[in-house]
Amino acid sequence: MASAADVFAVSASDGYPEEYRLLELTPELAAQLEAQDACTLRVLGRATDTATLVGPTEATFDLHTAHTSNNLYLLTLDQASGASNARVGSLTLRTKINQTLELQRAHAQVHARVREVLGWDVRGPFRGAEFDRADEGGRRVTDKELRANVAAGPRALQRALAEVPAFRDSQGCWRAMDAGYCVELLRLLLATQAEHMWPAGRYDLRQLHPALQADLGAALCPEALGCVLRRFGRPLAAADHPECYEIDRRCVERFLAEQIFLAEGLRPWMAADFVQALAATLPPQLAVLGPSEPDGPGGPDPWASAQIPGSLVRDLAYVTAPMEAHLLYTESGVPRHRTQLNPLFRSQLPADPRERIVRLFAAKPQWSTAEVRPFLEDLVDVDGDLLEQGDAAAAAQVAKAVDMWMIKFGRGVKSPSGVTVYTSRIN
């Protein structure tokens, strides 16, 4: 702190006022920056987007300008020691600031933007037939274009590319894969695995690629095959090679469920009919007990209306029961043969909580928190992997946020069974 013996001269810098902006960090971001030696903040997005800041843990924030009530002056100090312990220095006035940059938590729809950018490729979705053909001229989607147009960190971007699914071809450009061709390749690799009687549950790209090429008698894109394994499988931690995978049956079922809804124009399905359609589509190597029925015949019905929020269509469809609507909000719900599935993809809903809840109430006038949670949980600032693994702390944080939104934007009334059912309070 300056004392009476301190002498300072103040002068403006060359080129005053210089260009500076103050950024107001959240406590979490400030702690992360202070705790790490090498830590970066990145600002991403198109020129027409709201600028998005991506933090060290890939949390995303929208950048907004806020005006200050008082001017702030930025100065630098060049200090020297004088006689009798007095300090003599000069203050250089750099700029005057009357606005700052504030951070607002953002929930960018990464998957939708990735699909949009991949749609720019003039070749269209990869279907395999053009693999041995010379590429047409025109636009290609490179890593640079993805980074420039998708405001997300590397992990979120890679996750979205895997779920599309998409792969980087031999020229280093990204291609989305046609859904039908993706399922076709999946069936081929499952059949090849069974034919050669290789170890169950271990799908090795090094074995599968040459075997499939020999069976087909034609060139097969290895990047596309690897894309299918990453889309429907998990890397084997104990494998001696990074290209070994275990197929995740539930992941296959979810993909097929989405394709069934899309193929039928997003029309409603009776749950019993949908289960039959899914069973008919599922590759025979995976059809052991039937779709999502781990308890087998006679066990709990996972397709009763009360169980849909925990089923494989949890964020792909909501439930109505035209015949027995009064049973929707009971512990057991409406039985499968009277449960109706209405397609509504979470990935296509608005990223703003208020706008999304308006859209949900427009689709269905009444929701319980259990029903609505799958359609809102991606807006909560939790690790999606932890949530998927059933982490109790992550689940509690999601439940708290969803309850808060429903109380804020809805009116709750208890049903006869004690379940709170919400209607919209938004005009």
Secondary structure, 3 states (H helix, E strand, C coil): CCCCCCEEEEEECCCCCCCCCEECCCHHHHHHHHHCCCCCCEEECCCCCCCEEECCCCCEEEEEEEEEEEEEEEEEEEEEECHHHCEEEEEEEEEEEEEEEEEEECCCCHHHHHHHHHCCCCCCCECCCCCCCCCCCCCCECHHHHHHHCCCCHHHHHHHHHHCCEEECCCCCEEEECHHHHHHHHHHHHHHHHHCCCCCCCEEHHHHHHHHHHHHCCCCCHHHHHHHHHHHEEECCCCCCCCEEEECHHHHHHHHHHHHHHHCCCCCEEHHHHHHHHHHHCCCCCCCCCCCCCCCCCCCCCCCHHHHHHCCCCCCEEEECCCCHHHCCCCCCCCHHHCEEEECCHHHCCCCHHHHHHHHHHHCCCEEHHHHHHHCHHHCCCCHHHHHCCCHHHHHHHHHHHHHHHHHHEEEEECCCCCEEEEECCC
